[in-house]
Amino acid sequence: MIFKVIYQETSYEVPIRERSKSLYVEAESEKEVRLKLTDRKYNIEFIQPLDEAHLEYEKKSEEFNLETI
């Protein structure tokens, strides 16, 4: 399954919508996504599982890049 992760680059930043970034990770669960990203020290705001329709929509974005971790 593909998950969309919305995050701040540093863990000490207060989440501000305009500064939020997103990435896409393939994993079996939200817990696995968090484990894969622990070394990056991100302030994860939200992890969203993507169904097929949402994934197809996200793939149309120029910013879509599936992370290989």
C-alpha positions in Angstrom: 0.0 0.0 0.0 1.1 3.6 -0.7 1.0 6.1 2.1 1.1 9.9 1.8 3.2 11.5 4.7 2.7 15.1 5.5 5.6 16.5 7.6 7.8 19.3 8.8 11.5 18.9 8.0 12.6 19.3 11.6 11.0 17.9 14.7 11.3 21.1 16.7 9.2 23.2 14.2 5.6 24.0 15.0 3.5 22.7 12.1 2.6 25.5 9.7 0.5 24.5 6.7 2.5 26.6 4.3 5.7 24.9 5.3 4.4 21.3 5.3 5.9 18.9 2.8 4.8 15.6 1.6 6.3 12.3 0.5 5.0 8.9 -0.6 6.1 5.7 1.0 5.2 2.1 0.2 4.6 0.0 3.3 2.2 -2.5 4.9 1.0 -0.2 7.7 1.3 3.2 9.2 3.6 1.8 11.9 6.0 0.5 9.2 6.0 4.0 7.6 7.0 5.6 10.9 9.7 3.0 11.5 11.1 3.6 8.0 11.3 7.4 8.6 12.7 7.4 12.2 16.2 8.2 11.0 15.0 11.4 9.2 13.8 13.2 12.4 10.8 14.6 10.7 7.8 16.1 12.6 5.2 13.9 11.0 1.8 15.6 11.0 -0.3 13.0 9.2 0.0 9.6 7.4 -2.8 8.9 5.0 -3.3 5.5 3.2 -4.1 6.1 -0.5 -6.8 4.1 -2.2 -6.5 3.5 -6.0 -8.5 6.6 -7.0 -6.5 8.9 -4.7 -3.2 7.4 -5.8 -4.0 8.0 -9.5 -4.8 11.6 -8.7 -1.6 12.1 -6.7 0.5 10.5 -9.6 -0.7 13.4 -11.9 1.2 15.8 -9.6 4.7 16.8 -10.7 5.8 16.5 -7.0 4.8 12.8 -6.8 7.9 10.7 -6.1 7.6 7.3 -4.4 10.4 7.0 -1.7 12.4 3.8 -1.7 13.4 3.1 1.9 
